[in-house]
Amino acid sequence: MSRYIIEIDAGKIFSYEVTGVGEQIRCRLLKPHGDKFHSAENHWAYWDWFEAETAVDELDACFICPEDERQILERLRNAAQIFKHAEHSTWRRSELKKFFAAYRDEPTTENFTLEAEACRLTFAGGKIFLLAGLSTFALTDDAPPAEKTSTPPKTKFKVKVYQPPAQSPPNVVAPPEKISVPEKNIPQAGAEPVESQEKISAEDLRSYIDKQTDEQCAGVSFKS
């Protein structure tokens, strides 16, 4: 099965022999009478040249033409029924993408939208191309599926709230602390003498001895 892309553009017919499949296709432009294209005015003359040039046994053709040249496309397809051809022609999106970007007389890298059922390509610039075969024609979209992007987990942040240290109201003087003075450890009359933990004054001691010697001594003399 010999595969060809036959492009119609502004009344000209460009013929490309295709080898390989998918993105690996290679296209070789045939040059009728040394020129890049064949005129579409006489479609019978085109097929006479094509048959002599290629000598194909069975033809699998993908016709490409602008939407406004649909009538040329139909006449060319009808005249090609003399060839033995594939009953079901299947081409791939990647093959057409490679063809438009690398092998056309005016290459284009514009993205296009594929309408598989209508066999139509709509380019970003607005131009529309029709696709057809010699019998039933199918266009498959073999573009790789878009990669799924996983949503990164939400990061939890810890927020520290600044709290200034408590301050006393201005111009407020704190009351002075009360100082407790321990009572003097003075032995009581009749009590067993205990060892004093604190110092006592001479007057306290005199009073204590007077009480202890009451009615026993006329007086107690202290030397300073």
Salt bridges, closest charged atoms under 4 A:
GLU7 OE2 - ARG104 NE 2.94
ASP9 OD2 - ARG104 NH2 3.85
GLU17 OE1 - ARG28 NH2 2.80
GLU67 OE2 - ARG120 NH1 3.40
GLU74 OE1 - ARG77 NH1 3.36
GLU95 OE1 - ARG3 NH2 3.10
ASP105 OD1 - LYS36 NZ 3.75
GLU115 OE1 - ARG120 NH2 3.06
ASP141 OD1 - ARG93 NE 3.86
ASP204 OD2 - LYS184 NZ 3.63
